[in-house]
Amino acid sequence: MTSRPSLEALRRLLRQERDDAWAVRMFRRIVLGIAGAYTLFTLASAGKGAFAMVCGLLFLAVAVWMLRRRGQLLLGLASTVVTAAMTGYLAAVGDIARGSASGLLSGQAVLGYWALGGMALLGAWMLKQPRGRRGVTVVLADVLLICASGVGMLAPLFGVPLGFMCVAGVLTLRSGTFRSVKRCERAVKGREVRRLLAAAETDGR
């Protein structure tokens, strides 16, 4: 009972009639899938480094496929990865420029930058009422974090604290709490202005 549909699908796939769009599309996907799998297998068999690279690419492809409907999360993850790479590179360049390769202080700073990048990513999704898109919030925080790591390249002691201030400031400005505080301030100022006007009118009478 269950073999007939599969046999019919196999016949349609082998016949490849021009007016059968499903068969043509599936045949093309099967051929490209087999060619891609053989290429990846050949590359992975070249050595340990190639095998690790292929596994990383497959993991990245699966992650992108699973997050294809979560564009903001994908943007935030990509921005965090780029930020981690850039901050590590800038710290290494600063070490080479100061003549102290693999310095302990710069290594700690890199870990601090990575922690701040994770803080920006998690903080953007912890905001209850964000102003704008969450992925854009992560990108803004990461851009300022890269700028702070550029400052830390020249002065390692100030890079991580400046990065923390930048990330915390972006998360605060993009949060609904800041917006509600500003709204409350406007309401208080409005009531104060109305009270002063009422007092002035009373004194005038």
C-alpha distance (Angstrom), angle and dihedral (degrees) to the residues before:
residue distance angle dihedral
M1 . . .
T2 3.80 . .
S3 3.81 96.7 .
R4 3.81 97.2 67.1
P5 3.83 97.4 70.1
S6 3.81 91.1 48.4
L7 3.83 91.9 48.2
E8 3.79 90.6 49.1
A9 3.79 90.6 50.3
L10 3.81 89.9 48.8
R11 3.82 90.9 51.5
R12 3.79 91.1 49.8
L13 3.80 90.2 49.1
L14 3.82 93.9 49.7
R15 3.81 96.2 43.9
Q16 3.81 93.7 53.9
E17 3.78 95.3 -163.9
R18 3.76 114.1 -167.9
D19 3.78 95.1 -126.4
D20 3.83 92.4 51.0
A21 3.80 102.7 88.7
W22 3.81 93.4 176.9
A23 3.80 94.1 57.5
V24 3.80 93.5 46.1
R25 3.81 92.3 48.4
M26 3.80 94.6 46.6
F27 3.80 93.6 46.6
R28 3.79 90.8 53.1
R29 3.80 91.9 48.9
I30 3.80 92.7 48.6
V31 3.81 92.6 50.6
L32 3.80 93.3 47.0
G33 3.82 91.0 45.2
I34 3.80 92.7 52.9
A35 3.82 91.4 46.5
G36 3.81 91.7 49.0
A37 3.81 93.2 47.1
Y38 3.82 91.3 49.6
T39 3.83 90.8 48.9
L40 3.81 92.3 50.5
F41 3.81 91.2 46.8
T42 3.81 90.9 51.2
L43 3.81 92.1 49.0
A44 3.80 93.1 46.1
S45 3.81 90.7 51.7
A46 3.81 92.3 58.2
G47 3.82 95.1 80.5
K48 3.79 147.4 -53.8
G49 3.79 93.4 -74.3
A50 3.78 92.2 51.0
F51 3.80 90.9 46.6
A52 3.82 91.1 52.4
M53 3.80 90.5 47.6
V54 3.81 92.4 50.9
C55 3.81 91.5 48.1
G56 3.79 90.3 49.9
L57 3.79 92.1 49.4
L58 3.80 91.6 48.8
F59 3.80 91.2 49.3
L60 3.80 90.3 48.8
A61 3.80 91.9 48.2
V62 3.82 91.8 50.2
A63 3.82 90.9 48.0
V64 3.81 91.8 50.1
W65 3.80 91.0 47.3
M66 3.80 92.0 50.8
L67 3.81 91.9 47.4
R68 3.80 96.2 43.0
R69 3.82 90.5 111.8
R70 3.82 93.1 44.1
G71 3.76 99.7 69.4
Q72 3.80 96.3 163.6
L73 3.81 93.2 50.8
L74 3.80 90.4 47.5
L75 3.81 89.6 50.0
G76 3.80 90.9 49.7
L77 3.81 93.2 49.1
A78 3.80 92.5 47.6
S79 3.81 91.1 48.4
T80 3.81 90.9 49.6
V81 3.81 92.6 50.9
V82 3.82 92.0 48.9
T83 3.80 90.5 47.1
A84 3.81 92.1 51.4
A85 3.80 90.4 51.4
M86 3.81 94.0 45.9
T87 3.80 95.8 47.3
G88 3.80 91.3 48.4
Y89 3.80 90.5 49.4
L90 3.80 93.7 48.5
A91 3.80 91.0 48.6
A92 3.81 90.5 51.2
V93 3.81 91.0 48.5
G94 3.80 89.5 51.0
D95 3.80 90.5 51.7
I96 3.80 91.9 50.7
A97 3.80 91.8 46.8
R98 3.82 91.3 52.4
G99 3.81 91.6 44.7
S100 3.80 94.4 -119.0
A101 3.79 106.8 111.1
S102 3.81 115.2 -167.2
G103 3.78 91.8 14.4
L104 3.80 116.9 -175.3
L105 3.79 93.4 -134.2
S106 3.79 94.0 53.8
G107 3.81 91.0 46.2
Q108 3.78 90.0 55.9
A109 3.79 89.5 46.5
V110 3.81 91.3 54.1
L111 3.80 90.3 52.9
G112 3.79 88.1 48.7
Y113 3.81 91.9 51.6
W114 3.80 91.0 49.2
A115 3.80 90.6 49.8
L116 3.80 90.2 50.1
G117 3.80 90.1 49.4
G118 3.80 89.3 54.0
M119 3.80 89.1 46.2
A120 3.81 90.3 54.8
L121 3.81 92.0 48.6
L122 3.80 95.3 47.1
G123 3.79 93.7 39.2
A124 3.78 93.0 54.4
W125 3.82 90.2 57.6
M126 3.80 93.3 42.9
L127 3.79 93.0 60.1
K128 3.79 109.6 107.7
Q129 3.81 98.4 -155.9
P130 3.80 107.5 16.7
R131 3.77 122.3 -168.9
G132 3.80 103.8 -124.9
R133 3.77 128.1 -18.9
R134 3.78 121.1 -22.9
G135 3.80 94.8 -134.1
V136 3.80 90.5 54.8
T137 3.82 88.6 51.9
V138 3.82 89.7 55.6
V139 3.81 91.6 48.2
L140 3.82 92.3 50.9
A141 3.81 91.7 48.9
D142 3.81 91.8 46.7
V143 3.80 93.1 50.0
L144 3.80 90.7 53.5
L145 3.81 89.6 44.9
I146 3.80 90.7 55.0
C147 3.81 89.1 49.8
A148 3.81 89.0 50.9
S149 3.81 90.2 50.5
G150 3.81 87.4 52.7
V151 3.79 88.2 56.3
G152 3.81 89.0 45.9
M153 3.79 89.1 54.4
L154 3.81 87.2 67.9
A155 3.81 98.0 31.0
P156 3.84 111.0 22.8
L157 3.79 93.5 -173.5
F158 3.81 93.3 63.0
G159 3.82 101.1 40.8
V160 3.80 101.3 82.2
P161 3.85 96.9 40.0
L162 3.79 90.2 48.9
G163 3.80 90.5 47.9
F164 3.80 90.7 50.9
M165 3.80 91.1 51.5
C166 3.81 90.9 49.1
V167 3.81 94.8 48.7
A168 3.81 93.3 44.3
G169 3.81 90.6 47.3
V170 3.81 93.4 51.1
L171 3.80 92.3 47.7
T172 3.80 90.3 48.4
L173 3.78 94.5 48.2
R174 3.80 92.3 46.8
S175 3.80 94.7 46.6
G176 3.77 127.7 96.9
T177 3.81 90.0 -127.9
F178 3.79 91.5 68.1
R179 3.77 90.3 47.5
S180 3.81 92.5 49.8
V181 3.83 90.7 48.4
K182 3.80 90.3 52.3
R183 3.80 89.7 48.2
C184 3.80 90.9 51.6
E185 3.80 90.8 48.8
R186 3.80 90.6 52.4
A187 3.80 90.6 49.1
V188 3.81 92.0 50.0
K189 3.80 91.7 47.5
G190 3.78 90.6 48.4
R191 3.79 92.2 52.0
E192 3.81 90.7 47.0
V193 3.81 91.6 51.1
R194 3.80 91.6 48.7
R195 3.81 90.9 49.0
L196 3.79 92.0 51.1
L197 3.81 91.4 48.1
A198 3.79 90.9 49.7
A199 3.80 90.4 49.1
A200 3.81 91.2 49.5
E201 3.79 91.6 50.4
T202 3.83 90.7 49.9
D203 3.80 91.8 50.3
G204 3.82 90.3 48.6
R205 3.79 91.6 56.5
